[in-house]
Amino acid sequence: MKKTTAFLLLAALCLSLAGCAGAPNDSSTTPTPTPPQTSSLEPLEIPLAAQDHFLIGMSQCNLGEPWRVAMNDQIAAAAAKYPEFEVVFSDAAQDNSKQVSDVENFITQQVDLLIISPNEAAPLTAVVKKAFDAGIPVIVLDRRVEGDAFTSFIGGDNKQIGKKAGEWVAKTFPNGCNIVEIKGLEGATPQQERHDGFLDGLGGSSTHPIVFSQSCDWLRDKAITVMEAALQAEDKIDVVYGHNDPAAIGAYIAAKNAGRETEIQFIGIDGLPTPDGGIREVLNGTLSVTYVYPTGGEEAIESAYRLLVGEETLDKEVILETIEITAENAQEMLTKFGG
């Protein structure tokens, strides 16, 4: 039946072209009329929720820290669940001007959403506001900018984490101790918050002095150098408070090289379950304690999906919880986080 119909349609077309459109049709079979077709030139109105592609720019302040590599990995893994999403990453390599340029480039590309983890607050505030004022939703991740010209902030409570670390020191050394503080990056909000929280946790005790304090820019190799200087300056060091795990691990390496690692306890922050992460370093005895600092990568993508596809309004601030990791729960937490 399909072949007969096709033949008759072809015959009718030929007769029409030959000027025989008015000739009678002797066939008892009437061809099936072709349904009307929509013109391919007709514009289609697609609502935002039906948009099938969204370009997301992710401006990372640096990839020198394992924690930030983990953040990017978690963003990529979360975005892979959504075929509508394409994420383009940039690495500022701890250079404020480079990160400003990266964000400017994303604005020029007219990304549908910007995720940024600022290197420092003040230098990145203006360009984040520029993106936001241009109508680009902005999710600020981990480190804050000044003002409120952004869509949503997602990050841990750095002051609370620092306070927990200070309370751990006060409890572990009730009779007092000498503390070395190896800080993160000057100008970055987590550094100041982790320092202020730590002092709160110590409770203003004069028996728990910070005898040496210096920044290592969150990097392990720089922390080794900082700790070498601390070891030369101070004969008695009881505890090192590292603002992240690489800082604490770098300090441990320097102390071990000097033969003094057994007289010092080391505190870190990040608590990654990776082979070189803080949880394993607690398990092997390098660190006495670390604090899980969630990257917020997955939460950022889930927020982006709710905003772009679900057309939901996001909370202005999302604070992620921490967990204290000690020898007692390290193996349990490693299993929980898939390490």
BATORTI-923913 format. One record per residue (C-alpha): residue in one letter; x, y, z. Coordinates in nm, 3 decimals, padded with zeros to 5 digits. Layout:
# residues N
<atom residuo="A" c1="X" c2="Y" c3="Z"/>
...
//
This chain:
# residues 339
<atom residuo="M" c1="00.000" c2="00.000" c3="00.000"/>
<atom residuo="K" c1="00.289" c2="00.238" c3="00.076"/>
<atom residuo="K" c1="00.442" c2="00.179" c3="-00.270"/>
<atom residuo="T" c1="00.108" c2="00.242" c3="-00.448"/>
<atom residuo="T" c1="00.052" c2="00.569" c3="-00.263"/>
<atom residuo="A" c1="00.405" c2="00.690" c3="-00.336"/>
<atom residuo="F" c1="00.362" c2="00.604" c3="-00.707"/>
<atom residuo="L" c1="00.035" c2="00.793" c3="-00.734"/>
<atom residuo="L" c1="00.181" c2="01.099" c3="-00.561"/>
<atom residuo="L" c1="00.474" c2="01.098" c3="-00.805"/>
<atom residuo="A" c1="00.240" c2="01.063" c3="-01.104"/>
<atom residuo="A" c1="00.024" c2="01.351" c3="-00.984"/>
<atom residuo="L" c1="00.331" c2="01.570" c3="-00.947"/>
<atom residuo="C" c1="00.446" c2="01.494" c3="-01.300"/>
<atom residuo="L" c1="00.102" c2="01.572" c3="-01.447"/>
<atom residuo="S" c1="00.099" c2="01.901" c3="-01.261"/>
<atom residuo="L" c1="00.437" c2="02.002" c3="-01.398"/>
<atom residuo="A" c1="00.320" c2="01.913" c3="-01.753"/>
<atom residuo="G" c1="00.019" c2="02.145" c3="-01.729"/>
<atom residuo="C" c1="-00.227" c2="01.856" c3="-01.674"/>
<atom residuo="A" c1="-00.350" c2="01.961" c3="-01.334"/>
<atom residuo="G" c1="-00.709" c2="01.962" c3="-01.461"/>
<atom residuo="A" c1="-00.701" c2="01.607" c3="-01.609"/>
<atom residuo="P" c1="-00.948" c2="01.360" c3="-01.456"/>
<atom residuo="N" c1="-00.812" c2="01.087" c3="-01.231"/>
<atom residuo="D" c1="-00.940" c2="00.743" c3="-01.329"/>
<atom residuo="S" c1="-00.789" c2="00.568" c3="-01.031"/>
<atom residuo="S" c1="-01.029" c2="00.452" c3="-00.762"/>
<atom residuo="T" c1="-00.756" c2="00.511" c3="-00.503"/>
<atom residuo="T" c1="-00.737" c2="00.868" c3="-00.369"/>
<atom residuo="P" c1="-00.380" c2="00.971" c3="-00.262"/>
<atom residuo="T" c1="-00.335" c2="01.059" c3="00.105"/>
<atom residuo="P" c1="-00.288" c2="01.439" c3="00.131"/>
<atom residuo="T" c1="00.048" c2="01.555" c3="00.273"/>
<atom residuo="P" c1="00.001" c2="01.735" c3="00.608"/>
<atom residuo="P" c1="00.102" c2="02.103" c3="00.618"/>
<atom residuo="Q" c1="00.463" c2="02.166" c3="00.733"/>
<atom residuo="T" c1="00.585" c2="02.445" c3="00.964"/>
<atom residuo="S" c1="00.832" c2="02.674" c3="00.791"/>
<atom residuo="S" c1="01.188" c2="02.631" c3="00.916"/>
<atom residuo="L" c1="01.220" c2="03.009" c3="00.905"/>
<atom residuo="E" c1="00.945" c2="03.059" c3="01.158"/>
<atom residuo="P" c1="01.096" c2="03.188" c3="01.489"/>
<atom residuo="L" c1="01.043" c2="02.972" c3="01.796"/>
<atom residuo="E" c1="00.982" c2="03.129" c3="02.134"/>
<atom residuo="I" c1="01.173" c2="02.926" c3="02.397"/>
<atom residuo="P" c1="01.107" c2="03.007" c3="02.762"/>
<atom residuo="L" c1="01.410" c2="03.023" c3="02.993"/>
<atom residuo="A" c1="01.322" c2="02.696" c3="03.166"/>
<atom residuo="A" c1="01.327" c2="02.519" c3="02.827"/>
<atom residuo="Q" c1="01.668" c2="02.657" c3="02.726"/>
<atom residuo="D" c1="01.886" c2="02.359" c3="02.642"/>
<atom residuo="H" c1="02.230" c2="02.513" c3="02.694"/>
<atom residuo="F" c1="02.374" c2="02.726" c3="02.974"/>
<atom residuo="L" c1="02.732" c2="02.851" c3="02.978"/>
<atom residuo="I" c1="02.877" c2="02.881" c3="03.329"/>
<atom residuo="G" c1="03.208" c2="03.054" c3="03.399"/>
<atom residuo="M" c1="03.405" c2="02.930" c3="03.701"/>
<atom residuo="S" c1="03.677" c2="03.172" c3="03.815"/>
<atom residuo="Q" c1="03.915" c2="02.990" c3="04.050"/>
<atom residuo="C" c1="04.167" c2="03.194" c3="04.248"/>
<atom residuo="N" c1="04.440" c2="02.930" c3="04.225"/>
<atom residuo="L" c1="04.503" c2="02.562" c3="04.167"/>
<atom residuo="G" c1="04.813" c2="02.542" c3="04.386"/>
<atom residuo="E" c1="04.605" c2="02.408" c3="04.677"/>
<atom residuo="P" c1="04.474" c2="02.050" c3="04.662"/>
<atom residuo="W" c1="04.151" c2="02.177" c3="04.819"/>
<atom residuo="R" c1="04.088" c2="02.402" c3="04.518"/>
<atom residuo="V" c1="04.160" c2="02.121" c3="04.274"/>
<atom residuo="A" c1="03.898" c2="01.921" c3="04.465"/>
<atom residuo="M" c1="03.654" c2="02.214" c3="04.436"/>
<atom residuo="N" c1="03.693" c2="02.223" c3="04.057"/>
<atom residuo="D" c1="03.660" c2="01.845" c3="04.037"/>
<atom residuo="Q" c1="03.338" c2="01.855" c3="04.238"/>
<atom residuo="I" c1="03.196" c2="02.133" c3="04.020"/>
<atom residuo="A" c1="03.277" c2="01.935" c3="03.705"/>
<atom residuo="A" c1="03.129" c2="01.613" c3="03.846"/>
<atom residuo="A" c1="02.810" c2="01.787" c3="03.960"/>
<atom residuo="A" c1="02.770" c2="01.969" c3="03.626"/>
<atom residuo="A" c1="02.811" c2="01.642" c3="03.435"/>
<atom residuo="K" c1="02.468" c2="01.538" c3="03.568"/>
<atom residuo="Y" c1="02.306" c2="01.820" c3="03.370"/>
<atom residuo="P" c1="02.346" c2="01.804" c3="02.990"/>
<atom residuo="E" c1="02.224" c2="02.165" c3="02.974"/>
<atom residuo="F" c1="02.538" c2="02.287" c3="03.152"/>
<atom residuo="E" c1="02.876" c2="02.371" c3="03.003"/>
<atom residuo="V" c1="03.134" c2="02.491" c3="03.258"/>
<atom residuo="V" c1="03.443" c2="02.685" c3="03.152"/>
<atom residuo="F" c1="03.718" c2="02.711" c3="03.416"/>
<atom residuo="S" c1="03.985" c2="02.978" c3="03.464"/>
<atom residuo="D" c1="04.282" c2="02.980" c3="03.705"/>
<atom residuo="A" c1="04.402" c2="03.315" c3="03.841"/>
<atom residuo="A" c1="04.714" c2="03.159" c3="03.999"/>
<atom residuo="Q" c1="04.679" c2="03.386" c3="04.308"/>
<atom residuo="D" c1="04.697" c2="03.697" c3="04.086"/>
<atom residuo="N" c1="04.421" c2="03.951" c3="04.153"/>
<atom residuo="S" c1="04.464" c2="04.130" c3="03.820"/>
<atom residuo="K" c1="04.453" c2="03.797" c3="03.635"/>
<atom residuo="Q" c1="04.129" c2="03.706" c3="03.809"/>
<atom residuo="V" c1="03.976" c2="04.044" c3="03.725"/>
<atom residuo="S" c1="04.071" c2="03.980" c3="03.361"/>
<atom residuo="D" c1="03.922" c2="03.630" c3="03.378"/>
<atom residuo="V" c1="03.589" c2="03.766" c3="03.500"/>
<atom residuo="E" c1="03.595" c2="04.043" c3="03.239"/>
<atom residuo="N" c1="03.637" c2="03.773" c3="02.977"/>
<atom residuo="F" c1="03.338" c2="03.580" c3="03.111"/>
<atom residuo="I" c1="03.130" c2="03.899" c3="03.096"/>
<atom residuo="T" c1="03.234" c2="03.947" c3="02.732"/>
<atom residuo="Q" c1="03.135" c2="03.586" c3="02.660"/>
<atom residuo="Q" c1="02.794" c2="03.663" c3="02.813"/>
<atom residuo="V" c1="02.798" c2="03.359" c3="03.036"/>
<atom residuo="D" c1="02.462" c2="03.260" c3="03.181"/>
<atom residuo="L" c1="02.606" c2="03.240" c3="03.533"/>
<atom residuo="L" c1="02.936" c2="03.316" c3="03.707"/>
<atom residuo="I" c1="03.085" c2="03.116" c3="03.994"/>
<atom residuo="I" c1="03.385" c2="03.282" c3="04.158"/>
<atom residuo="S" c1="03.613" c2="03.198" c3="04.447"/>
<atom residuo="P" c1="03.793" c2="03.531" c3="04.491"/>
<atom residuo="N" c1="04.166" c2="03.551" c3="04.557"/>
<atom residuo="E" c1="04.114" c2="03.855" c3="04.781"/>
<atom residuo="A" c1="03.796" c2="04.039" c3="04.873"/>
<atom residuo="A" c1="03.864" c2="04.406" c3="04.795"/>
<atom residuo="P" c1="04.038" c2="04.372" c3="04.456"/>
<atom residuo="L" c1="03.763" c2="04.145" c3="04.317"/>
<atom residuo="T" c1="03.460" c2="04.335" c3="04.449"/>
<atom residuo="A" c1="03.426" c2="04.580" c3="04.160"/>
<atom residuo="V" c1="03.442" c2="04.323" c3="03.880"/>
<atom residuo="V" c1="03.197" c2="04.094" c3="04.058"/>
<atom residuo="K" c1="02.959" c2="04.390" c3="04.085"/>
<atom residuo="K" c1="03.013" c2="04.463" c3="03.716"/>
<atom residuo="A" c1="02.903" c2="04.110" c3="03.625"/>
<atom residuo="F" c1="02.607" c2="04.125" c3="03.861"/>
<atom residuo="D" c1="02.497" c2="04.466" c3="03.728"/>
<atom residuo="A" c1="02.520" c2="04.326" c3="03.374"/>
<atom residuo="G" c1="02.246" c2="04.079" c3="03.465"/>
<atom residuo="I" c1="02.472" c2="03.778" c3="03.518"/>
<atom residuo="P" c1="02.382" c2="03.577" c3="03.830"/>
<atom residuo="V" c1="02.690" c2="03.545" c3="04.051"/>
<atom residuo="I" c1="02.758" c2="03.268" c3="04.304"/>
<atom residuo="V" c1="03.047" c2="03.364" c3="04.534"/>
<atom residuo="L" c1="03.215" c2="03.049" c3="04.661"/>
<atom residuo="D" c1="03.427" c2="03.008" c3="04.977"/>
<atom residuo="R" c1="03.580" c2="03.359" c3="04.994"/>
<atom residuo="R" c1="03.365" c2="03.669" c3="05.018"/>
<atom residuo="V" c1="03.371" c2="04.000" c3="04.837"/>
<atom residuo="E" c1="03.274" c2="04.333" c3="04.989"/>
<atom residuo="G" c1="02.916" c2="04.456" c3="04.966"/>
<atom residuo="D" c1="02.617" c2="04.255" c3="04.847"/>
<atom residuo="A" c1="02.633" c2="04.282" c3="04.466"/>
<atom residuo="F" c1="02.607" c2="03.908" c3="04.408"/>
<atom residuo="T" c1="02.330" c2="03.650" c3="04.392"/>
<atom residuo="S" c1="02.437" c2="03.400" c3="04.657"/>
<atom residuo="F" c1="02.735" c2="03.322" c3="04.881"/>
<atom residuo="I" c1="02.817" c2="02.957" c3="04.959"/>
<atom residuo="G" c1="03.091" c2="02.865" c3="05.205"/>
<atom residuo="G" c1="03.195" c2="02.733" c3="05.543"/>
<atom residuo="D" c1="03.193" c2="02.928" c3="05.867"/>
<atom residuo="N" c1="03.564" c2="03.006" c3="05.893"/>
<atom residuo="K" c1="03.532" c2="03.183" c3="06.223"/>
<atom residuo="Q" c1="03.351" c2="02.885" c3="06.375"/>
<atom residuo="I" c1="03.617" c2="02.648" c3="06.242"/>
<atom residuo="G" c1="03.891" c2="02.864" c3="06.390"/>
<atom residuo="K" c1="03.707" c2="02.875" c3="06.720"/>
<atom residuo="K" c1="03.683" c2="02.495" c3="06.730"/>
<atom residuo="A" c1="04.058" c2="02.473" c3="06.668"/>
<atom residuo="G" c1="04.125" c2="02.718" c3="06.955"/>
<atom residuo="E" c1="03.896" c2="02.522" c3="07.187"/>
<atom residuo="W" c1="04.082" c2="02.201" c3="07.096"/>
<atom residuo="V" c1="04.413" c2="02.365" c3="07.193"/>
<atom residuo="A" c1="04.272" c2="02.499" c3="07.521"/>
<atom residuo="K" c1="04.136" c2="02.155" c3="07.609"/>
<atom residuo="T" c1="04.446" c2="01.960" c3="07.500"/>
<atom residuo="F" c1="04.687" c2="02.196" c3="07.677"/>
<atom residuo="P" c1="04.496" c2="02.309" c3="07.989"/>
<atom residuo="N" c1="04.816" c2="02.429" c3="08.157"/>
<atom residuo="G" c1="04.924" c2="02.640" c3="07.862"/>
<atom residuo="C" c1="05.138" c2="02.603" c3="07.550"/>
<atom residuo="N" c1="05.340" c2="02.793" c3="07.293"/>
<atom residuo="I" c1="05.164" c2="02.824" c3="06.957"/>
<atom residuo="V" c1="05.293" c2="02.882" c3="06.606"/>
<atom residuo="E" c1="05.026" c2="03.008" c3="06.366"/>
<atom residuo="I" c1="05.087" c2="02.954" c3="05.994"/>
<atom residuo="K" c1="04.827" c2="03.166" c3="05.823"/>
<atom residuo="G" c1="04.680" c2="03.159" c3="05.473"/>
<atom residuo="L" c1="04.685" c2="03.459" c3="05.241"/>
<atom residuo="E" c1="04.685" c2="03.820" c3="05.356"/>
<atom residuo="G" c1="04.369" c2="03.992" c3="05.234"/>
<atom residuo="A" c1="04.169" c2="03.671" c3="05.199"/>
<atom residuo="T" c1="03.863" c2="03.665" c3="05.425"/>
<atom residuo="P" c1="03.915" c2="03.304" c3="05.547"/>
<atom residuo="Q" c1="04.257" c2="03.394" c3="05.689"/>
<atom residuo="Q" c1="04.122" c2="03.675" c3="05.907"/>
<atom residuo="E" c1="03.817" c2="03.476" c3="06.013"/>
<atom residuo="R" c1="04.020" c2="03.166" c3="06.103"/>
<atom residuo="H" c1="04.259" c2="03.381" c3="06.306"/>
<atom residuo="D" c1="03.982" c2="03.568" c3="06.489"/>
<atom residuo="G" c1="03.791" c2="03.249" c3="06.561"/>
<atom residuo="F" c1="04.105" c2="03.080" c3="06.696"/>
<atom residuo="L" c1="04.161" c2="03.362" c3="06.943"/>
<atom residuo="D" c1="03.798" c2="03.332" c3="07.054"/>
<atom residuo="G" c1="03.846" c2="02.960" c3="07.110"/>
<atom residuo="L" c1="04.153" c2="03.021" c3="07.324"/>
<atom residuo="G" c1="03.940" c2="03.252" c3="07.539"/>
<atom residuo="G" c1="04.203" c2="03.522" c3="07.571"/>
<atom residuo="S" c1="04.425" c2="03.303" c3="07.787"/>
<atom residuo="S" c1="04.769" c2="03.447" c3="07.855"/>
<atom residuo="T" c1="04.902" c2="03.095" c3="07.908"/>
<atom residuo="H" c1="04.842" c2="03.008" c3="07.539"/>
<atom residuo="P" c1="05.051" c2="03.270" c3="07.354"/>
<atom residuo="I" c1="05.102" c2="03.274" c3="06.977"/>
<atom residuo="V" c1="05.480" c2="03.305" c3="06.977"/>
<atom residuo="F" c1="05.526" c2="03.310" c3="06.598"/>
<atom residuo="S" c1="05.280" c2="03.399" c3="06.320"/>
<atom residuo="Q" c1="05.337" c2="03.427" c3="05.946"/>
<atom residuo="S" c1="05.146" c2="03.368" c3="05.621"/>
<atom residuo="C" c1="05.229" c2="03.092" c3="05.375"/>
<atom residuo="D" c1="04.972" c2="03.181" c3="05.105"/>
<atom residuo="W" c1="04.800" c2="02.843" c3="05.170"/>
<atom residuo="L" c1="05.095" c2="02.660" c3="05.008"/>
<atom residuo="R" c1="05.283" c2="02.365" c3="05.159"/>
<atom residuo="D" c1="05.628" c2="02.458" c3="05.027"/>
<atom residuo="K" c1="05.601" c2="02.809" c3="05.168"/>
<atom residuo="A" c1="05.481" c2="02.664" c3="05.498"/>
<atom residuo="I" c1="05.801" c2="02.459" c3="05.519"/>
<atom residuo="T" c1="06.005" c2="02.778" c3="05.491"/>
<atom residuo="V" c1="05.788" c2="02.959" c3="05.747"/>
<atom residuo="M" c1="05.819" c2="02.672" c3="05.994"/>
<atom residuo="E" c1="06.197" c2="02.657" c3="05.949"/>
<atom residuo="A" c1="06.209" c2="03.022" c3="06.057"/>
<atom residuo="A" c1="05.981" c2="02.949" c3="06.354"/>
<atom residuo="L" c1="06.199" c2="02.658" c3="06.467"/>
<atom residuo="Q" c1="06.506" c2="02.879" c3="06.459"/>
<atom residuo="A" c1="06.332" c2="03.156" c3="06.650"/>
<atom residuo="E" c1="06.160" c2="02.946" c3="06.917"/>
<atom residuo="D" c1="06.315" c2="02.678" c3="07.139"/>
<atom residuo="K" c1="05.976" c2="02.564" c3="07.270"/>
<atom residuo="I" c1="05.683" c2="02.502" c3="07.034"/>
<atom residuo="D" c1="05.396" c2="02.285" c3="07.151"/>
<atom residuo="V" c1="05.139" c2="02.321" c3="06.875"/>
<atom residuo="V" c1="05.117" c2="02.451" c3="06.518"/>
<atom residuo="Y" c1="04.788" c2="02.593" c3="06.399"/>
<atom residuo="G" c1="04.786" c2="02.575" c3="06.018"/>
<atom residuo="H" c1="04.514" c2="02.767" c3="05.840"/>
<atom residuo="N" c1="04.484" c2="02.474" c3="05.600"/>
<atom residuo="D" c1="04.615" c2="02.119" c3="05.579"/>
<atom residuo="P" c1="04.906" c2="02.203" c3="05.345"/>
<atom residuo="A" c1="05.025" c2="02.463" c3="05.598"/>
<atom residuo="A" c1="05.016" c2="02.211" c3="05.882"/>
<atom residuo="I" c1="05.174" c2="01.935" c3="05.672"/>
<atom residuo="G" c1="05.450" c2="02.170" c3="05.555"/>
<atom residuo="A" c1="05.518" c2="02.262" c3="05.917"/>
<atom residuo="Y" c1="05.540" c2="01.894" c3="06.010"/>
<atom residuo="I" c1="05.793" c2="01.831" c3="05.730"/>
<atom residuo="A" c1="06.013" c2="02.116" c3="05.855"/>
<atom residuo="A" c1="05.988" c2="01.995" c3="06.215"/>
<atom residuo="K" c1="06.074" c2="01.640" c3="06.113"/>
<atom residuo="N" c1="06.375" c2="01.762" c3="05.918"/>
<atom residuo="A" c1="06.487" c2="01.938" c3="06.238"/>
<atom residuo="G" c1="06.418" c2="01.630" c3="06.453"/>
<atom residuo="R" c1="06.150" c2="01.810" c3="06.655"/>
<atom residuo="E" c1="05.824" c2="01.666" c3="06.518"/>
<atom residuo="T" c1="05.754" c2="01.446" c3="06.821"/>
<atom residuo="E" c1="05.739" c2="01.743" c3="07.058"/>
<atom residuo="I" c1="05.476" c2="01.930" c3="06.855"/>
<atom residuo="Q" c1="05.111" c2="01.870" c3="06.767"/>
<atom residuo="F" c1="04.977" c2="01.991" c3="06.433"/>
<atom residuo="I" c1="04.631" c2="02.127" c3="06.349"/>
<atom residuo="G" c1="04.500" c2="02.161" c3="05.993"/>
<atom residuo="I" c1="04.185" c2="02.266" c3="05.810"/>
<atom residuo="D" c1="04.035" c2="02.115" c3="05.489"/>
<atom residuo="G" c1="03.988" c2="01.749" c3="05.582"/>
<atom residuo="L" c1="04.000" c2="01.610" c3="05.228"/>
<atom residuo="P" c1="03.968" c2="01.231" c3="05.190"/>
<atom residuo="T" c1="04.228" c2="01.226" c3="04.909"/>
<atom residuo="P" c1="04.554" c2="01.024" c3="04.932"/>
<atom residuo="D" c1="04.744" c2="01.335" c3="05.045"/>
<atom residuo="G" c1="04.450" c2="01.494" c3="05.226"/>
<atom residuo="G" c1="04.404" c2="01.582" c3="05.590"/>
<atom residuo="I" c1="04.195" c2="01.282" c3="05.693"/>
<atom residuo="R" c1="04.469" c2="01.037" c3="05.595"/>
<atom residuo="E" c1="04.729" c2="01.260" c3="05.762"/>
<atom residuo="V" c1="04.532" c2="01.228" c3="06.086"/>
<atom residuo="L" c1="04.519" c2="00.851" c3="06.039"/>
<atom residuo="N" c1="04.896" c2="00.827" c3="05.992"/>
<atom residuo="G" c1="04.969" c2="01.058" c3="06.285"/>
<atom residuo="T" c1="05.106" c2="01.358" c3="06.097"/>
<atom residuo="L" c1="04.815" c2="01.577" c3="06.207"/>
<atom residuo="S" c1="04.651" c2="01.559" c3="06.549"/>
<atom residuo="V" c1="04.327" c2="01.713" c3="06.423"/>
<atom residuo="T" c1="04.179" c2="01.867" c3="06.112"/>
<atom residuo="Y" c1="03.845" c2="02.027" c3="06.028"/>
<atom residuo="V" c1="03.641" c2="01.945" c3="05.721"/>
<atom residuo="Y" c1="03.600" c2="02.256" c3="05.511"/>
<atom residuo="P" c1="03.345" c2="02.172" c3="05.238"/>
<atom residuo="T" c1="03.436" c2="02.307" c3="04.894"/>
<atom residuo="G" c1="03.077" c2="02.395" c3="04.809"/>
<atom residuo="G" c1="03.135" c2="02.283" c3="04.449"/>
<atom residuo="E" c1="02.836" c2="02.052" c3="04.432"/>
<atom residuo="E" c1="02.615" c2="02.302" c3="04.615"/>
<atom residuo="A" c1="02.712" c2="02.574" c3="04.365"/>
<atom residuo="I" c1="02.601" c2="02.365" c3="04.068"/>
<atom residuo="E" c1="02.279" c2="02.259" c3="04.239"/>
<atom residuo="S" c1="02.207" c2="02.626" c3="04.311"/>
<atom residuo="A" c1="02.282" c2="02.715" c3="03.949"/>
<atom residuo="Y" c1="02.035" c2="02.450" c3="03.831"/>
<atom residuo="R" c1="01.761" c2="02.573" c3="04.062"/>
<atom residuo="L" c1="01.815" c2="02.929" c3="03.944"/>
<atom residuo="L" c1="01.862" c2="02.879" c3="03.569"/>
<atom residuo="V" c1="01.636" c2="02.583" c3="03.502"/>
<atom residuo="G" c1="01.397" c2="02.584" c3="03.795"/>
<atom residuo="E" c1="01.374" c2="02.964" c3="03.801"/>
<atom residuo="E" c1="01.391" c2="02.958" c3="04.181"/>
<atom residuo="T" c1="01.520" c2="03.237" c3="04.404"/>
<atom residuo="L" c1="01.842" c2="03.149" c3="04.587"/>
<atom residuo="D" c1="01.924" c2="03.219" c3="04.951"/>
<atom residuo="K" c1="02.162" c2="03.512" c3="04.981"/>
<atom residuo="E" c1="02.389" c2="03.306" c3="05.209"/>
<atom residuo="V" c1="02.440" c2="02.930" c3="05.246"/>
<atom residuo="I" c1="02.670" c2="02.823" c3="05.530"/>
<atom residuo="L" c1="02.816" c2="02.472" c3="05.513"/>
<atom residuo="E" c1="02.884" c2="02.265" c3="05.824"/>
<atom residuo="T" c1="03.224" c2="02.140" c3="05.944"/>
<atom residuo="I" c1="03.332" c2="01.818" c3="06.118"/>
<atom residuo="E" c1="03.624" c2="01.778" c3="06.359"/>
<atom residuo="I" c1="03.848" c2="01.489" c3="06.249"/>
<atom residuo="T" c1="04.061" c2="01.318" c3="06.513"/>
<atom residuo="A" c1="04.220" c2="00.975" c3="06.542"/>
<atom residuo="E" c1="03.893" c2="00.850" c3="06.694"/>
<atom residuo="N" c1="03.674" c2="00.916" c3="06.389"/>
<atom residuo="A" c1="03.921" c2="00.954" c3="06.100"/>
<atom residuo="Q" c1="03.861" c2="00.608" c3="05.953"/>
<atom residuo="E" c1="03.484" c2="00.649" c3="05.978"/>
<atom residuo="M" c1="03.501" c2="00.988" c3="05.803"/>
<atom residuo="L" c1="03.735" c2="00.854" c3="05.535"/>
<atom residuo="T" c1="03.480" c2="00.584" c3="05.454"/>
<atom residuo="K" c1="03.193" c2="00.832" c3="05.466"/>
<atom residuo="F" c1="03.358" c2="01.070" c3="05.220"/>
<atom residuo="G" c1="03.468" c2="00.795" c3="04.986"/>
<atom residuo="G" c1="03.840" c2="00.811" c3="05.048"/>
//
